Amino acid sequence: MTLILIISTALAVSVGLSFLLLSRSQPTTAPQAAPFLGGGTPDTHAWQRYHFRAYTMTLVFIAFEMEMMFMYPWAVVFVTEGLVALVEMGMFLAILSVGILYGWREGVFRWQ
């Protein structure tokens, strides 16, 4: 416990001292503030909202992937269980179909 207190105090003191020493330095000039080896200045602000358009496609991919992942073991269980396994798979596919219909409504299947 004492070691953690000593380390955290030393860290806080070093951060405070570096802040005090570096805050008194000269302000940066225009050439110093320009991007270095990174091209030009950015077109938009870094905190601007970004619409991730692949989100709905990812949902549809996961729906198809989960469907196939559970179909193979289900085929083995279907031989022994029969109609009960068929009903359970029907409910599972109905739930996944909701995700696929959502993707269809959002226009995932239209290529631009």
Backbone torsions as a table, in degrees:
resi	resn	phi	psi	omega
1	MET	NA	-39.9	-179.3
2	THR	-67.6	-38.3	179.5
3	LEU	-63.3	-40.6	178.7
4	ILE	-64.8	-40.0	179.0
5	LEU	-65.0	-41.2	179.5
6	ILE	-65.8	-44.7	-179.4
7	ILE	-65.1	-43.7	-179.2
8	SER	-66.9	-36.9	177.3
9	THR	-66.1	-43.0	178.3
10	ALA	-63.1	-39.4	178.6
11	LEU	-65.5	-43.6	-179.8
12	ALA	-64.8	-40.3	179.1
13	VAL	-66.4	-42.1	-179.7
14	SER	-67.0	-38.4	177.3
15	VAL	-67.0	-41.5	179.0
16	GLY	-63.8	-43.4	178.9
17	LEU	-65.5	-41.3	179.0
18	SER	-65.6	-35.9	177.5
19	PHE	-65.5	-42.9	-179.7
20	LEU	-67.3	-41.0	-178.0
21	LEU	-72.6	-38.1	-176.2
22	LEU	-84.2	-18.8	-179.0
23	SER	-74.8	-17.3	-179.0
24	ARG	-92.1	3.7	-178.4
25	SER	-73.7	169.2	-178.5
26	GLN	-65.3	144.9	175.9
27	PRO	-66.5	150.5	-178.7
28	THR	-74.2	144.6	178.1
29	THR	-90.6	173.3	-177.5
30	ALA	-60.1	-44.6	178.6
31	PRO	-65.4	-29.8	178.8
32	GLN	-73.3	-28.9	-178.2
33	ALA	-85.0	-10.8	-178.9
34	ALA	-71.0	151.8	178.7
35	PRO	-62.7	140.7	-177.6
36	PHE	-105.9	116.8	178.4
37	LEU	54.3	29.6	-179.1
38	GLY	-123.1	14.3	-178.3
39	GLY	90.0	-152.0	-176.8
40	GLY	-87.6	-171.0	177.6
41	THR	-74.4	150.3	-178.1
42	PRO	-68.8	150.2	-179.5
43	ASP	-78.2	-35.5	-176.7
44	THR	-123.3	165.5	178.2
45	HIS	-74.9	150.9	-176.6
46	ALA	-67.0	-26.1	-177.7
47	TRP	-95.8	12.0	178.9
48	GLN	-68.5	146.8	179.8
49	ARG	-66.8	141.3	-179.7
50	TYR	-128.0	123.7	-179.7
51	HIS	-87.3	115.0	-179.1
52	PHE	-83.9	98.7	-173.2
53	ARG	-76.5	-16.3	-179.7
54	ALA	-82.7	-0.4	-177.4
55	TYR	-61.1	-48.4	-178.5
56	THR	-67.7	-35.9	176.8
57	MET	-65.2	-35.4	176.9
58	THR	-65.0	-40.6	177.4
59	LEU	-61.8	-42.1	179.3
60	VAL	-67.1	-40.5	177.4
61	PHE	-60.4	-43.7	179.5
62	ILE	-65.0	-37.4	178.4
63	ALA	-62.5	-46.9	178.3
64	PHE	-66.3	-38.7	-178.1
65	GLU	-66.3	-43.8	178.7
66	MET	-65.5	-35.4	178.5
67	GLU	-61.7	-46.8	-179.0
68	MET	-71.4	-33.8	-178.8
69	MET	-65.6	-34.5	-179.2
70	PHE	-93.1	-10.3	179.9
71	MET	-72.3	-38.5	-176.6
72	TYR	-65.8	-50.1	176.8
73	PRO	-67.5	-28.2	179.2
74	TRP	-64.2	-34.5	180.0
75	ALA	-62.3	-34.3	177.8
76	VAL	-72.0	-41.6	-179.6
77	VAL	-70.1	-32.0	-178.0
78	PHE	-61.1	-32.9	-179.6
79	VAL	-63.3	-38.6	-177.5
80	THR	-90.5	-34.6	-174.5
81	GLU	-88.2	-37.6	177.6
82	GLY	80.2	-126.0	-172.2
83	LEU	-64.7	-33.4	179.6
84	VAL	-62.7	-44.1	178.6
85	ALA	-65.8	-35.0	178.2
86	LEU	-64.8	-41.9	178.8
87	VAL	-66.4	-42.5	179.2
88	GLU	-63.0	-40.7	178.4
89	MET	-67.8	-34.6	176.5
90	GLY	-62.5	-41.7	177.2
91	MET	-66.0	-40.1	179.1
92	PHE	-62.5	-44.6	179.4
93	LEU	-67.7	-31.6	177.5
94	ALA	-66.1	-40.6	178.7
95	ILE	-65.4	-42.8	178.9
96	LEU	-68.2	-29.6	178.8
97	SER	-64.6	-28.7	176.6
98	VAL	-61.6	-42.2	177.7
99	GLY	-65.7	-38.9	179.2
100	ILE	-68.3	-40.6	177.5
101	LEU	-65.6	-35.6	175.9
102	TYR	-62.9	-44.2	177.7
103	GLY	-62.7	-39.5	178.4
104	TRP	-62.9	-43.4	179.5
105	ARG	-63.6	-35.4	179.5
106	GLU	-78.5	-8.4	176.7
107	GLY	85.4	30.9	-178.5
108	VAL	-68.5	-32.4	-174.0
109	PHE	-84.1	-3.5	175.6
110	ARG	-90.3	118.0	-179.7
111	TRP	-84.2	137.1	-178.5
112	GLN	-112.6	NA	NA
